[in-house]
Amino acid sequence: MTKNIDKITLPPPFPDHTQLPESDGTFVKNFQEHPQSIILTDSLGSVLENLHPDGQYAIGQDCGIYWRETEPPERGAEAPDWFYVPNVPPLLEGQIRRSYVIWREHIAPLIALEFASGDGSEERDRTPVSRVTEQGERTKPGKFWVYEQILRIPYYGIYEIRSGNLEVYTLVSGFYQRIEPNARGHYPIPPLGVELGLWRGNYQNQNQRWLRWWDAQGNLLLTGSEQATLERERANRLEQTQREAIPKLLAMGLSVEQVAEALNLSVEDVRSES
């Protein structure tokens, strides 16, 4: 006797970054957000190159981190203004990441930063996922609660752009504990070997307070353009010093050829200054 076996229908697999929305349709809240993200990423480049010589890390800027399946899908994601994930590939199967899907990656960001346009209440929202309104609807869980209890991001920073207030938290026994700044007013991030703090200056035609990185000795980590400007200034100072030294060395009795060799200049350069 043949027994019929019912066909088993498997549930669809969890979606990946190509199947999920890459935006919730909201606007960037102010003109400082994108430059702020860029200055953080640009200045951290040399640190990340040393930490990840294999290039295995990813940085998200206002990109969604999906942590649960919902309808619509965007309700199951949070989008930190800036975050860094160690030990993951920058591309997925040769494709640019559209979002970060935690059930596919299984590695939480090391640090997430929020640039609050308001008073930071949204960024400090501890509403849990189980909260139900009087109308029987489930509320969207708060950012703080998701980062702390679900994603368990070790470091979380909230920067209130308008007031200049900066708060940094770290996970201690499963809960965020606010970090006190050091003597320089910075917040150490030991796994990165850097400190996070505020710097006032001009960047991309905006004179503002910016979130910046410093090394463990308190030296500001420079962007590529800042480093290039510094190198030009050093070169100009060196050239000026060399030119001022030429008549002094010639007056000491050195030949043009000897001066050129001593200052690493051409004979023609020395003669033009003598």
TORDREN-823194 format. One record per atom (N, C-alpha, C, O): x, y, z. Coordinates in steps of 0.02 Angstrom, whole numbers, padded with zeros to 5 digits, always signed. Layout:
# residues N
XYZ ...
This chain:
# residues 274
+00043-00059+00000 +00000+00000+00000 +00045+00062+00000 +00090+00069+00041 +00031+00107-00047 +00071+00168-00053 +00039+00224-00013 -00020+00238-00021 +00079+00255+00029 +00054+00309+00070 +00075+00376+00039 +00133+00388+00025 +00026+00420+00029 +00041+00486+00002 +00076+00529+00054 +00055+00532+00112 +00128+00561+00032 +00165+00606+00076 +00149+00677+00056 +00160+00697-00002 +00123+00715+00103 +00106+00785+00088 +00170+00824+00072 +00222+00816+00103 +00163+00867+00023 +00219+00910+00004 +00232+00961+00059 +00186+00994+00083 +00294+00967+00078 +00313+01014+00131 +00335+01079+00099 +00380+01080+00057 +00303+01133+00119 +00320+01199+00093 +00364+01235+00144 +00343+01249+00200 +00425+01248+00124 +00472+01281+00169 +00459+01357+00169 +00442+01386+00117 +00468+01388+00226 +00461+01461+00227 +00516+01494+00187 +00570+01466+00179 +00502+01554+00161 +00553+01588+00121 +00613+01605+00164 +00606+01617+00224 +00673+01606+00135 +00732+01623+00174 +00730+01696+00194 +00697+01738+00163 +00768+01711+00248 +00772+01781+00269 +00802+01823+00212 +00850+01801+00180 +00774+01882+00198 +00801+01924+00144 +00871+01949+00159 +00892+01952+00216 +00907+01966+00105 +00973+01994+00113 +00972+02068+00096 +00919+02097+00087 +01032+02099+00092 +01036+02171+00083 +01009+02195+00016 +00992+02253+00008 +01005+02149-00034 +00979+02169-00100 +00903+02166-00102 +00873+02192-00149 +00872+02135-00053 +00799+02127-00053 +00763+02173-00004 +00702+02171+00002 +00802+02213+00032 +00773+02257+00083 +00780+02330+00062 +00828+02348+00027 +00734+02373+00082 +00739+02444+00064 +00803+02475+00091 +00825+02459+00146 +00832+02519+00052 +00894+02553+00074 +00880+02621+00103 +00927+02656+00123 +00817+02642+00106 +00799+02706+00135 +00728+02702+00161 +00687+02665+00134 +00714+02741+00214 +00646+02744+00240 +00608+02804+00211 +00552+02818+00233 +00639+02838+00163 +00606+02893+00130 +00610+02960+00165 +00582+03009+00142 +00646+02963+00222 +00651+03027+00258 +00711+03066+00232 +00757+03038+00202 +00710+03131+00243 +00763+03175+00221 +00819+03176+00273 +00807+03164+00333 +00880+03190+00250 +00934+03206+00297 +00913+03268+00335 +00887+03316+00305 +00923+03269+00401 +00892+03321+00442 +00928+03388+00442 +00897+03438+00460 +00991+03391+00423 +01025+03455+00420 +01086+03450+00375 +01109+03395+00358 +01113+03509+00356 +01168+03512+00308 +01234+03488+00337 +01282+03477+00300 +01237+03479+00403 +01300+03458+00434 +01309+03382+00434 +01365+03357+00442 +01254+03345+00426 +01258+03272+00435 +01307+03238+00389 +01350+03200+00412 +01303+03251+00324 +01347+03217+00277 +01421+03238+00286 +01464+03194+00289 +01437+03304+00291 +01506+03321+00305 +01532+03291+00370 +01590+03272+00375 +01488+03288+00421 +01509+03258+00485 +01528+03185+00477 +01578+03163+00505 +01490+03148+00438 +01507+03078+00426 +01573+03072+00387 +01614+03029+00402 +01582+03116+00338 +01642+03112+00296 +01705+03127+00336 +01755+03093+00328 +01702+03178+00379 +01762+03196+00417 +01782+03140+00465 +01841+03130+00478 +01733+03104+00493 +01747+03048+00537 +01780+02991+00498 +01829+02962+00520 +01752+02975+00440 +01778+02919+00400 +01847+02935+00372 +01892+02894+00376 +01854+02995+00344 +01917+03014+00311 +01975+03014+00360 +02029+02988+00345 +01965+03042+00419 +02020+03049+00467 +02037+02983+00501 +02091+02976+00531 +01993+02934+00497 +02005+02869+00530 +02040+02819+00484 +02056+02764+00504 +02051+02839+00422 +02077+02793+00372 +02142+02758+00391 +02147+02697+00384 +02191+02796+00415 +02256+02765+00431 +02251+02717+00489 +02285+02666+00491 +02207+02733+00537 +02196+02688+00594 +02167+02621+00570 +02190+02568+00591 +02118+02625+00527 +02086+02564+00503 +02132+02523+00458 +02128+02462+00456 +02175+02557+00421 +02224+02521+00380 +02271+02480+00423 +02289+02424+00405 +02291+02507+00481 +02334+02471+00526 +02297+02413+00560 +02325+02359+00570 +02234+02425+00579 +02195+02373+00612 +02173+02318+00564 +02168+02260+00584 +02161+02337+00502 +02135+02290+00453 +02177+02292+00388 +02153+02317+00337 +02239+02266+00391 +02279+02266+00329 +02247+02227+00273 +02264+02237+00215 +02201+02181+00291 +02166+02142+00239 +02105+02179+00212 +02071+02154+00167 +02090+02239+00239 +02034+02278+00215 +01966+02253+00236 +01915+02273+00207 +01963+02210+00286 +01900+02179+00306 +01865+02221+00361 +01870+02206+00420 +01831+02273+00339 +01790+02313+00384 +01740+02352+00341 +01749+02359+00280 +01687+02376+00373 +01637+02415+00337 +01616+02475+00379 +01612+02471+00440 +01604+02530+00345 +01579+02591+00378 +01513+02610+00345 +01508+02615+00284 +01462+02620+00387 +01397+02641+00362 +01384+02713+00381 +01401+02735+00436 +01354+02750+00335 +01337+02820+00346 +01264+02829+00329 +01246+02833+00270 +01221+02833+00380 +01149+02839+00371 +01121+02779+00333 +01074+02786+00293 +01150+02720+00345 +01128+02658+00313 +01089+02616+00363 +01102+02617+00423 +01040+02579+00338 +00998+02538+00381 +01034+02477+00408 +01069+02442+00372 +01024+02464+00473 +01044+02400+00503 +00979+02362+00517 +00940+02381+00560 +00968+02308+00480 +00907+02269+00488 +00918+02216+00542 +00966+02177+00539 +00873+02215+00591 +00880+02168+00647 +00819+02123+00656 +00823+02076+00695 +00763+02136+00621 +00706+02091+00624 +00663+02102+00562 +00666+02155+00530 +00625+02051+00544 +00579+02055+00487 +00513+02086+00509 +00482+02062+00557 +00492+02138+00474 +00430+02172+00490 +00395+02191+00425 +00423+02183+00371 +00335+02216+00432 +00298+02244+00375 +00271+02312+00395 +00229+02316+00439 +00294+02365+00363 +00345+02367+00310 +00414+02352+00336 +00427+02359+00396 +00460+02331+00292 +00527+02310+00315 +00565+02363+00354 +00604+02347+00399 +00553+02428+00337 +00591+02481+00369 +00580+02485+00444 +00623+02511+00480 +00524+02458+00468 +00511+02460+00540 +00557+02412+00578 +00562+02416+00639 +00589+02368+00543 +00635+02322+00574 +00707+02343+00567 +00753+02301+00573 +00719+02407+00554 +00787+02431+00544 +00799+02496+00582 +00752+02534+00595 +00862+02507+00600 +00884+02572+00625 +00941+02595+00580 +00978+02554+00553 +00947+02660+00572 +00998+02688+00527 +01041+02738+00564 +01028+02798+00562 +01093+02714+00599 +01138+02762+00632 +01168+02810+00581 +01178+02793+00523 +01183+02870+00604 +01213+02918+00558 +01284+02896+00538 +01306+02912+00483 +01318+02860+00582 +01384+02834+00566 +01396+02772+00608 +01383+02772+00668 +01422+02719+00577 +01441+02660+00616 +01497+02622+00582 +01507+02627+00521 +01534+02585+00623 +01592+02547+00599 +01586+02475+00621 +01572+02461+00680 +01596+02428+00574 +01592+02357+00588 +01659+02325+00571 +01679+02327+00513 +01693+02295+00619 +01757+02263+00604 +01747+02192+00577 +01697+02159+00590 +01796+02170+00539 +01801+02100+00517 +01743+02076+00475 +01720+02019+00482 +01719+02120+00431 +01669+02101+00380 +01694+02128+00314 +01730+02178+00313 +01676+02098+00258 +01699+02123+00193 +01664+02189+00175 +01606+02198+00191 +01700+02235+00143 +01670+02298+00122 +01617+02289+00068 +01570+02328+00063 +01625+02237+00026 +01576+02219-00025 +01548+02150-00011 +01581+02110+00023 +01489+02136-00035 +01459+02070-00028 +01451+02039-00097 +01411+02062-00138 +01491+01987-00110 +01491+01954-00175 +01500+02004-00232 +01468+02000-00284 +01545+02051-00220 +01561+02102-00270 +01512+02159-00275 +01521+02203-00317 +01460+02159-00234 +01409+02211-00237 +01418+02261-00180 +01436+02242-00125 +01405+02325-00196 +01405+02376-00144 +01349+02363-00095 +01293+02347-00116 +01364+02369-00032 +01312+02357+00019 +01257+02409+00013 +01270+02468+00005 +01195+02385+00017 +01137+02430+00018 +01112+02440+00089 +01079+02490+00104 +01127+02393+00133 +01109+02396+00203 +01151+02345+00240 +01189+02307+00209 +01144+02343+00306 +01180+02294+00346 +01128+02250+00379 +01088+02273+00420 +01129+02185+00362 +01077+02139+00384 +01107+02093+00438 +01147+02049+00423 +01086+02104+00500 +01119+02072+00556 +01108+01996+00555 +01151+01959+00578 +01051+01972+00529 +01040+01900+00529 +01080+01864+00474 +01082+01803+00472 +01111+01903+00431 +01156+01875+00381 +01229+01882+00402 +01271+01839+00387 +01245+01935+00438 +01314+01950+00455 +01335+01922+00523 +01390+01896+00531 +01290+01928+00573 +01302+01903+00641 +01357+01940+00679 +01377+01919+00733 +01382+01995+00651 +01433+02035+00686 +01404+02104+00696 +01386+02138+00648 +01401+02126+00758 +01373+02192+00774 +01425+02246+00760 +01485+02233+00763 +01403+02307+00744 +01450+02363+00740 +01487+02371+00807 +01460+02356+00860 +01548+02396+00803 +01585+02411+00864 +01562+02476+00895 +01560+02484+00956 +01545+02524+00851 +01523+02590+00875 +01472+02618+00827 +01478+02611+00766 +01421+02650+00855 +01371+02686+00817 +01366+02757+00844 +01368+02768+00904 +01359+02805+00798 +01353+02876+00817 +01291+02906+00787 +01275+02894+00728 +01256+02945+00827 +01197+02980+00804 +01209+03055+00810 +01234+03079+00861 +01192+03093+00757 +01198+03165+00757 +01128+03194+00765 +01089+03198+00717 +01111+03213+00826 +01042+03233+00842 +01030+03306+00823 +01065+03350+00847 +00980+03317+00781 +00961+03385+00764 +00921+03418+00819 +00923+03479+00828 +00885+03377+00858 +00844+03403+00912 +00878+03397+00979 +00938+03409+00985 +00839+03377+01029 +00866+03373+01097 +00893+03304+01115 +00914+03292+01171 +00894+03258+01066 +00921+03192+01078 +00872+03142+01108 +00892+03086+01123 +00809+03162+01116 +00761+03116+01147 +00749+03055+01104 +00740+03000+01130 +00748+03064+01038 +00739+03006+00993 +00798+02958+00999 +00789+02897+00999 +00858+02985+01005 +00918+02943+01010 +00925+02910+01079 +00962+02862+01086 +00889+02936+01129 +00891+02907+01196 +00829+02865+01211 +00819+02843+01268 +00788+02853+01161 +00724+02818+01171 +00737+02745+01191 +00768+02707+01154 +00713+02727+01250 +00723+02659+01276 +00659+02617+01271 +00653+02566+01305 +00612+02636+01228 +00551+02597+01220 +00566+02527+01197 +00598+02518+01145 +00544+02475+01233 +00558+02406+01213 +00512+02383+01157 +00462+02416+01142 +00529+02328+01127 +00491+02303+01069 +00421+02280+01088 +00377+02279+01045 +00409+02261+01150 +00345+02233+01171 +00293+02285+01191 +00237+02268+01206 +00312+02350+01190 +00266+02402+01212 +00205+02405+01166 +00212+02406+01105 +00144+02407+01195 +00082+02410+01157 +00044+02473+01178 +00039+02487+01237 +00018+02510+01128 -00018+02571+01143 -00088+02555+01168 -00109+02497+01167 -00125+02607+01189 -00194+02597+01213 -00239+02573+01157 -00290+02541+01170 -00221+02587+01095 -00260+02564+01037 -00242+02493+01017 -00268+02467+00968 -00197+02461+01054 -00178+02392+01039 -00125+02385+00986 -00113+02330+00962 -00092+02440+00967 -00040+02437+00917 +00029+02434+00950 +00041+02464+01002 +00072+02395+00919 +00141+02390+00945 +00181+02451+00921 +00181+02468+00862 +00214+02483+00968 +00254+02541+00950 +00322+02519+00924 +00346+02465+00940 +00352+02563+00885 +00419+02549+00860 +00468+02557+00918 +00467+02607+00953 +00511+02508+00930 +00558+02513+00986 +00607+02570+00976 +00621+02590+00919 +00632+02597+01030 +00677+02654+01027 +00747+02635+01006 +00769+02578+01015 +00782+02684+00977 +00851+02672+00954 +00896+02647+01010 +00931+02597+01002 +00893+02682+01066 +00937+02664+01122 +00927+02591+01142 +00975+02554+01152 +00863+02570+01147 +00847+02502+01167 +00872+02451+01116 +00899+02399+01134 +00862+02467+01052 +00884+02420+00999 +00960+02413+01000 +00986+02357+00997 +00996+02469+01005 +01069+02466+01005 +01095+02429+01066 +01145+02392+01062 +01062+02438+01122 +01085+02409+01185 +01064+02336+01192 +01106+02293+01207 +01000+02321+01181 +00973+02256+01198 +00971+02206+01139 +00973+02145+01151 +00968+02230+01078 +00964+02185+01020 +01031+02181+00983 +01061+02128+00978 +01054+02237+00959 +01117+02237+00921 +01177+02233+00967 +01230+02208+00947 +01170+02257+01028 +01223+02255+01078 +01288+02285+01051 +01341+02254+01052 +01282+02346+01027 +01339+02384+01001 +01381+02408+01060 +01355+02443+01104 +01445+02390+01063 +01486+02406+01122 +01491+02480+01139 +01493+02498+01198 +01492+02524+01087 +01499+02596+01101 +01445+02634+01061 +01434+02621+01002 +01412+02679+01096 +01358+02718+01065 +01367+02791+01084 +01370+02808+01144 +01371+02835+01034 +01379+02906+01047 +01321+02947+01020 +01295+02933+00966 +01300+02996+01059 +01246+03042+01040 +01274+03113+01041 +01294+03138+01093 +01274+03144+00983 +01300+03213+00978 +01242+03259+00960 +01214+03255+00905 +01224+03304+01006 +01172+03353+00994 +01204+03413+00959 +01239+03453+00990 +01191+03419+00895 +01225+03469+00854 +01211+03540+00879 +01256+03582+00882 +01149+03554+00896 +01130+03622+00914 +01163+03644+00980 +01188+03700+00984 +01163+03602+01029 +01190+03620+01094 +01265+03604+01102 +01298+03632+01146 +01290+03560+01059 +01360+03539+01066 +01371+03487+01120 +01428+03474+01139 +01316+03458+01145 +01322+03407+01197 +01340+03339+01166 +01311+03319+01116 +01388+03306+01196 +01409+03240+01173 +01405+03190+01230 +01433+03202+01284 +01371+03135+01219 +01367+03080+01267 +01392+03017+01233 +01374+03002+01176 +01433+02979+01269 +01458+02915+01243 +01444+02861+01295 +01456+02870+01355 +01417+02805+01271 +01399+02749+01315 +01438+02687+01294 +01458+02680+01237 +01448+02643+01343 +01478+02578+01329 +01439+02524+01366 +01411+02536+01419 +01437+02465+01337 +01401+02409+01367 +01439+02383+01428 +01498+02365+01423 +01404+02380+01484 +01431+02351+01545 +01379+02304+01573 +01324+02326+01592 +01394+02240+01576 +01348+02189+01601 +01281+02191+01565 +01228+02182+01596 +01283+02205+01500 +01222+02202+01460 +01183+02267+01456 +01130+02269+01424 +01207+02321+01489 +01172+02384+01487 +01220+02441+01473 +01279+02438+01491 +01195+02493+01440 +01237+02550+01426 +01252+02590+01489 +01207+02606+01528 +01315+02606+01497 +01338+02648+01551 +01374+02708+01521 +01417+02700+01478 +01355+02767+01543 +01384+02827+01514 +01457+02834+01534 +01475+02823+01592 +01499+02850+01485 +01571+02858+01496 +01586+02930+01516 +01558+02977+01488 +01630+02939+01564 +01654+03005+01583 +01713+03024+01538 +01755+02982+01523 +01716+03087+01516 +01773+03107+01474 +01838+03108+01513 +01838+03115+01574 +01893+03101+01477 +01959+03104+01510 +01980+03177+01520 +01940+03223+01509 +02042+03188+01541 +02065+03255+01557 +02064+03301+01496 +02060+03362+01503 +02068+03272+01436 +02066+03312+01375 +01995+03326+01352 +01984+03361+01302 +01946+03299+01389 +01877+03307+01368 +01857+03259+01313 +01806+03269+01280 +01897+03206+01304 +01884+03156+01252 +01859+03091+01282 +01865+03079+01342 +01831+03049+01238 +01804+02985+01260 +01844+02929+01226 +01839+02919+01165 +01885+02893+01264 +01926+02840+01235 +01883+02782+01207 +01834+02761+01238 +01904+02758+01149 +01874+02699+01118 +01931+02648+01112 +01961+02643+01058 +01947+02610+01165 +02007+02568+01166 +02014+02519+01107 +02070+02512+01082 +01961+02485+01084 +01972+02438+01029 +01999+02471+00965 +02032+02439+00925 +01985+02536+00957 +02010+02572+00899 +02076+02608+00915 +02112+02629+00869 +02092+02615+00979 +02152+02652+00998 +02146+02726+00986 +02197+02759+00974 +02085+02753+00988 +02074+02824+00975 +02029+02853+01029 +02002+02818+01071 +02022+02919+01027 +01977+02955+01070 +01928+02995+01028 +01946+03020+00974 +01868+03002+01052 +01816+03040+01017 +01802+03104+01056 +01796+03103+01117 +01798+03160+01020 +01784+03223+01054 +01759+03275+01005 +01743+03259+00947 +01754+03337+01028 +01729+03392+00987 +01785+03440+00969 +01830+03453+01009 +01782+03465+00908 +01832+03510+00881 +01796+03565+00843 +01752+03551+00802 +01814+03627+00856 +01784+03682+00818 +01831+03705+00763 +01891+03717+00775 +01805+03710+00703 +01846+03731+00647 +01806+03731+00583 +01746+03718+00583 +01840+03747+00527 +01807+03751+00463 +01817+03686+00424 +01873+03663+00415 +01762+03659+00400 +01766+03598+00358 +01710+03602+00307 +01652+03613+00324 +01728+03595+00243 +01681+03599+00188 +01638+03662+00193 +01577+03661+00187 +01672+03718+00204 +01641+03784+00206 +01591+03793+00262 +01546+03835+00258 +01599+03755+00316 +01557+03763+00375 +01602+03769+00436 +01641+03723+00451 +01596+03824+00472 +01633+03832+00534 +01587+03810+00591 +01541+03846+00610 +01600+03751+00617 +01555+03720+00666 +01596+03682+00718 +01658+03678+00714 +01559+03655+00767 +01589+03604+00810 +01579+03537+00774 +01523+03520+00752 +01632+03499+00769 +01630+03435+00734 +01652+03379+00781 +01695+03389+00824 +01623+03321+00772 +01649+03261+00804 +01713+03242+00769 +01714+03236+00708 +01767+03232+00807 +01832+03215+00778 +01864+03159+00819 +01845+03146+00876 +01915+03128+00788 +01955+03077+00821 +02023+03106+00840 +02050+03148+00805 +02049+03082+00896 +02117+03096+00917 +02151+03029+00931 +02117+02979+00946 +02217+03026+00927 +02251+02964+00947 +02257+02962+01023 +02236+03008+01057 +02285+02908+01049 +02288+02898+01121 +02334+02949+01156 +02330+02957+01217 +02376+02983+01117 +02419+03035+01146 +02388+03104+01141 +02418+03154+01162 +02328+03108+01113 +02293+03173+01108 +02307+03211+01045 +02292+03271+01042 +02336+03179+00994 +02349+03212+00930 +02288+03204+00884 +02263+03149+00874 +02266+03260+00856 +02209+03259+00811 +02224+03217+00750 +02277+03225+00719 +02179+03172+00731 +02187+03133+00670 +02162+03175+00611 +02105+03197+00611 +02205+03185+00563 +02191+03231+00508 +02156+03198+00450 +02164+03138+00438 +02116+03238+00415 +02086+03214+00352 +02140+03216+00298 +02195+03242+00309 +02125+03187+00241 +02172+03187+00186 +02192+03257+00164 +02251+03269+00151 +02144+03303+00159 +02160+03371+00138 +02201+03408+00191 +02245+03447+00175 +02186+03395+00255 +02225+03426+00309 +02296+03401+00308 +02343+03440+00318 +02305+03336+00296 +02372+03308+00293 +02411+03336+00235 +02471+03350+00241 +02378+03344+00177 +02411+03372+00118 +02432+03445+00131 +02487+03465+00111 +02389+03483+00163 +02406+03553+00180 +02465+03555+00227 +02510+03597+00219 +02466+03511+00277 +02522+03509+00324 +02587+03492+00289 +02639+03522+00303 +02585+03444+00243 +02646+03425+00206 +02671+03482+00163 +02731+03493+00157 +02624+03520+00132 +02645+03578+00091 +02679+03631+00135 +02729+03660+00115 +02650+03643+00194 +02679+03692+00239 +02749+03671+00262 +02795+03712+00266 +02757+03606+00276 +02822+03581+00296 +02873+03589+00240 +02930+03609+00251 +02851+03573+00179 +02895+03579+00121 +02915+03652+00109 +02972+03667+00094 +02866+03698+00117 +02880+03769+00108 +02929+03794+00160 +02975+03833+00145 +02919+03772+00223 +02965+03794+00276 +03035+03766+00264 +03085+03801+00275 +03039+03704+00241 +03104+03674+00227 +03139+03710+00171 +03199+03724+00174 +03102+03727+00118 +03131+03762+00062 +03156+03831+00083 +03210+03853+00063 +03115+03866+00124 +03135+03932+00147 +03198+03928+00190 +03242+03970+00185 +03201+03877+00233 +03260+03868+00276 +03322+03854+00234 +03377+03880+00248 +03313+03813+00182 +03370+03796+00139 +03396+03859+00103 +03456+03871+00100 +03350+03898+00078 +03370+03959+00040 +03405+04009+00086 +03452+04043+00066 +03382+04013+00149 +03414+04059+00196 +03484+04034+00216 +03527+04074+00235 +03495+03968+00210 +03559+03940+00230 +03612+03948+00176 +03672+03945+00190 +03591+03957+00113 +03639+03959+00058 +03692+04013+00066 +03751+03998+00064 +03673+04077+00075 +03726+04129+00082 +03770+04118+00144 +03829+04135+00142 +03742+04091+00197 +03782+04079+00257 +03836+04027+00244 +03893+04034+00265 +03816+03973+00208 +03865+03920+00194 +03918+03943+00144 +03976+03926+00151 +03897+03983+00095 +03945+04009+00047 +03994+04056+00081 +04054+04057+00065 +03969+04095+00129 +04012+04142+00166 +04063+04105+00208 +04115+04133+00225 +04048+04043+00226 +04094+04002+00266 +04149+03973+00223 +04197+03943+00248 +04144+03983+00157 +04196+03959+00113 +04179+03896+00075 +04221+03871+00037 +04118+03869+00084 +04099+03809+00047 +04087+03827-00026 +04065+03882-00042 +04102+03781-00070 +04090+03791-00142 +04017+03783-00157 +03979+03757-00116 +03997+03807-00215 +03927+03799-00237 +03908+03725-00237 +03853+03707-00217 +03954+03684-00261 +03940+03613-00265 +03931+03582-00196 +03887+03540-00186 +03973+03603-00148 +03967+03577-00080 +03901+03598-00047 +03870+03558-00012 +03881+03659-00058 +03818+03683-00030 +03760+03645-00060 +03713+03624-00025 +03762+03635-00126 +03709+03598-00160 +03703+03527-00131 +03647+03503-00120 +03759+03495-00120 +03757+03427-00093 +03732+03426-00021 +03695+03382-00001 +03753+03476+00019 +03734+03479+00090 +03659+03491+00098 +03628+03464+00143 +03630+03532+00054 +03560+03549+00060 +03514+03509+00014 +03454+03519+00012 +03545+03461-00022 +03506+03419-00069 +03471+03462-00121 +03413+03451-00138 +03508+03511-00147 +03482+03555-00199 +03524+03546-00262 +03577+03515-00260 +03500+03573-00317 +03540+03572-00378 +03589+03630-00376 +03579+03679-00340 +03641+03625-00414 +03690+03679-00418 +03658+03742-00444 +03674+03797-00422 +03611+03735-00491 +03577+03793-00519 +03536+03829-00466 +03534+03891-00465 +03503+03790-00421 +03464+03822-00367 +03510+03862-00321 +03492+03918-00301 +03568+03834-00305 +03614+03869-00260 +03639+03933-00293 +03642+03985-00261 +03658+03929-00358 +03684+03988-00392 +03630+04043-00398 +03646+04102-00396 +03567+04022-00406 +03515+04073-00413 +03503+04111-00348 +03477+04166-00350 +03522+04082-00291 +03513+04114-00226 +03575+04147-00200 +03573+04183-00150 +03632+04136-00234 +03695+04163-00210 +03707+04233-00237 +03757+04265-00222 
